[in-house]
Amino acid sequence: MTYIAKPRLHHPTLAKNRVGYTRRDYEGKISTLCAGCGHDSISAAIIQACWELDVEPHRVAKLSGIGCSSKTPDYFLGNSHGFNTVHGRMPSVLTGAYMANRELIYLGVSGDGDSASIGLSQFAHVMRRGVNMTYIVENNGVYGLTKGQFSATADKGSKSKRGQVNNDTPIDLAMLALVMGATFVGRGFSGDKTQLVPLIRSAMAHQGAAVIDVVSPCIAFNNHSGSTKSYDYVREHNEAVNRLDFLPTREQITVEYEPGEVTDVRQHDGSIVRLRKLHAEYDPTDRIGAMSYIQEHAARGEVVTGLLYVDPDACDLHRQLNTVDEALNALGAAELCPGSAALARINASLR
């Protein structure tokens, strides 16, 4: 296979952020995914979000599992820490890294097969434990690496490229994240960078378990008539619950939009996405209301996107466990092994 490297030289007039990096500094290797894959649009959104957040690339740890989606961390943040884990096991590896060093910014990238099938239990537990991470699911409803079988998120009644109909009930990862206690839940569309970039920025600034379910059409196996995760279907059925801008953590959650407003958004590829701004009463801090809203509109065949839920008072796993402020991987033997007297006191307190 021919490998094409990106040039290391940058034009001197490229804009820099507050920490001195250009947008090019947040890129990775050249993608080997199919041309037009929605996953590449998500990578571009992550690059843009990190550049706008003034994140230093070496402070980011990106982890993934197995699948087309799990290849994408190679295509962004080439100067950050990266680890490709076993299929479906990214959350537990990320949790271990986070417990050892809380000073890094943790970004987990997965797919609908990696998270909703073999890794379903790991997805559920990392949500309820409140691990401080941004968990991005690149959701296309198929197994792209094994030629297009339905995944667990494929909608009931949707058709495969070969004409088979899916008769299984789908797993809604945004709904599951809400049930399992995630404190930030969003859904986006890979073709709507205007909405996706501020969603990623908000999730990365959130203290706690943040998940974004991104509908990302597979142009090879799931971008045809009959698919509910194709570009055309999502554009025709996309209902945005709010108009997003970056929401700093622990600040009042506000949205600005007019009921009944229709917004045409021109994409980077020149296409137009029409978003309907409805339901001015929508409250993104109401967990139960978010669950009802998702199910109500799913029954109508509508894809609800935007900030679905956020807990402004969320805390992360280190705070729940009351660990020391210093990174655990920096502690020495004296701190980790305080001696038999300290152990005796602990045992006595449990009697």
N, C-alpha and C positions, 0 to 999 in steps of 0.2 A: 504494500500500500504506500502510495506517495504521501509524504508529509510536507505540508506547506506551512512554513513559519511566518508569523507576523513580523514586520520590521520593528526593530527596537527604537529607532529614531522617531521622535515626535516633532511636529511642526512647532517652532518657537512661539507662534501666536495662539496656540490652543489655550482656552480658558482654564484657570486653576481654581480649585476650591480653597477654603480657609486653611487647610493643612498642606497646601502646596502641590496637590495632585491634579492631573488632568483626567478627563473621563477615560482616556485610553489606558491610564494606569490601573483601572479597575477591570480591564478586559482579561481574557484568558487565551487559550489556544483557539484555532479556527475550528468551528463546529464540523463534525462529520455526520450530523443528523440530516434527514431528507430536507432539501431546499423547500422552505415554506413551513417547516414544522413549527407548531405553536410554542414548543419548548424553547426555541431560540428567542422568541419574543419575550418570554419570561426571563431568560438570562439577561436580555437587554434592559428589562425593567429593574432587575436586581442591580445591574451596573449603574444605572441612572440613580437609583435610590441611594446607594452607598456613596456615590459621588456627591449628591445633594446633601447627605447627612454629614459630610466631612469625616467619614470613617477612615481610619488608618488601616490599609489592607492587612497588615501583619497582626492586627488585633481581632481578626475574624477567623473563626474555625468553621469550616463547611464540611458537613458529613452527608453521606448518601448511602443507598442500599444497592439494589440491582435493577436494571431496566433502562429504557431509553432516557427516562427522566434522571436517573442516577448517574448518567454520563455527563449531564450538563454542568456540574461544578467545575469540570475541566475547562469550561468555556467562559468562566467569569472569575474575577478576583484571583488572577494567577499568582499573586504575591502573598496570598493568605495561606493558612494551614488547611490541609484537606485530608480526608480519610474516606475511602470507599469501603463500606462494611459488608457483612453477609446479607443475603436477601431477607428483607423484613426486619433486620436487627439494628437498623440505624438508631432508633430512639434510646436503646439501652447503652450503646457505645457512647452516644452523645451525653447521656446522663452521667456516665462515669467520668468523662472528660470535664463536664461542667462542675461536678463535685470536687474534682481535683484542682481546677483553676477557674474561678468565677470571673476573673478579670478579662476573659475573652468574650467576644460577641458570637453567639452560637447560631448557626444557620443550618437547618436540616432540610434537605431536598429529597423528595420521594415521589412515587407515582401511585396511581390507583391500584395497581397490582401489588406493589411493594407495601402499601399501607392498608389496603382494604381486604387483602387476602392473607398471605402468609404472615404479614406483620400487623394484623388487626389488633391483637392483644397488646402489642407493644405501643401502638398508636394510642390505644385507650388509656394505658397506664401512665404514659408520659404526659397526657393531658391532665389526669387527676392529681398527679404529683406536683404540678406547677413548676416544672423545669423551665428556667428562663431561656427560652429559645424562640426562634421564628421557624415554624414548620410549614414549608411550602409543598403542597401536593399538586403535581402536574398531571391533571386528570383528563384522560382522553377516552376512557371507557373500553379500551382494548389492550391486549398484550401485543405491543408492536414488535418486540424482538422475536416472538414466536408466531408471527404472521397473522395477527388479527383476530384471535379468539376474544369473546366477550370477557371483560373483567367484572369484578363484583360491583362496580359503580355504573355499569351499563343500565340504562332505563328499560323497564319492562315494556315490551312491544317494539323496541327499536330493532332495526334490521342491520345485519352485517353486510359487508361488501359483496359476499357471495349469496345473499338473500335469506339467510337463516334469521329467524325471529327469536329474540331473547324472551324467555318466559319466567325468568327469575326476578324476584323483588330486589331492587338495587339498594346498596348501602350508601347513605348520604353522610359523607364524612363531616360536613359542617354540622349536621344535626347530632352526630355521634360526639363530636367535640364539645358541643353545648351540654349534652347529657353527662359527659365525663368530667365536666368542671373546667374546661378551658376558659380563660379570662379575656381572651381576644379571639373573635371568630369573624373571618371575612371570606367573601367569595368574589373572584374576579374572572375575567375573560382575557386570554392571552392576546387577543386582537384589540384590546382597549387599554393601551398604555397609559392614557390620561387618568384612568381610574386605578390601574394596578400599581403604578409607582407610589402614589401617596398611601395606598394600603400597605405596601411593603415597608415604607418609611415608618408608618405608625406602629406596625407590628414589631419592628426592630427596636423601637424606643419603649415598648411596653415591658413592664417588669412582671414576668409570668409566662405561662404557656400561651403562645399566640400561633394560630393556625390560619392559613389562607388556602382555600380550595380553589384552584385555578382551572377552569375549563380550557383545555388546550387541545384543539383538534389534531388528530393524526391524519395527515393528508394522504398517507399510503393506504390505510385500512378503515378509517372512520370519518370520512369527509364527503359522504355521498348522500343522496336522497334516501330518507329512512333512518338516518342516524340523528340522534338527539344531541350529539356533541360535535356536530359539524359547524363550520363557520356560518353558513347560511341560517341554520336552525337557531343558534345562539343569538345572532344579530336580530332575528325576527321575534325572539321570545325573551329578550333580555329586559328585565325590569330592575332598574337601579333604585335602591331604597333611599339613597342619600347622595348628595353631591359632596365629594370628598376633598379635603385639603389635609395637610399634615397635622395630626393631632398629638401634641407632646403628651407623654405619660403623666398621669396624676393631675392633669388639667381638666377643666370642665369640658364635657363632650358636647359639641354643638355642630349643627349642620345648617347650611344655607341653601335653600331651594324653594321654588314656588310650586304649589300643587298644580298638576296638569301640564307643567312645563315640558317641552320636548326639546332636546339638545342634540344637534348633529355634531359628531366628533370625527374629524378627519384623521385617519390613521397614518402611520409612517409609510405604509405601502400605497397610500392614495385612496384607499377605500373609506367608506362612510359608515359609522356605527350610530344608530339613532337610539338614544337612551330616553326612556320615559321617567320623568321625575314625579312620582306619585306619593300619596299617603303622607301628608305633612305631619300626621300624628305619630309616625313611627319613632319608637324610643329604643336606641341601640343599647341602653343599659338594662333593658327588661329581658332576662334570660327566657322566661316562659313565653313571653310575647314573641320573641324571635323564633322559638320552636314552632309556635302556631303559625306564624307568618310563612315560614319556609314550607311547612306541610300544605298549607292552604294554596299557595301558588304552585307548588309541585303538582298538586292534583289537577291544576289547570294547564300543565305542561309548560309553565313559565320558569325561567332561570333567574332567580333572585341574586343580584350582585350588590356589592358594597360592604360597608361595615355593618355586619349583622348583630354583633354583640361585643361590648367591652365592659369590663369591671374596672372603674377608675381607682379602686382601692385594693387591687390585687397585690399579692406578695409572692415571692419565689420560694423554691425549695430550701435554699440556704437559710432564709429567714424562718421558715417553718421548723427546721431542725435546729435552729439557734447555733449554727456553726460559728467559728471564729472569723474575724474579718480577713485575716491573712489567708492567701491561697493554700489549700491543704498540701499541694505538692511542694511547697516551700518550707514546710515544717520539718524540724529535725527529730532525732531520736528522743531528746529530752521532752519535747512537747507531745510526741505521739505515744511515748511509754513513760508515764509519770511515776511509775513504781507501784509496789504492792500496797502501800498505805492508801494511795488514791483509789486503787481497785477495791480495797476493803470498805472504804467509805461509800463507794457506789453500790456495792453489794448490800451493805447495811441499809441504804436508803430504799432498797427494793423489798425488804423483808416486811 
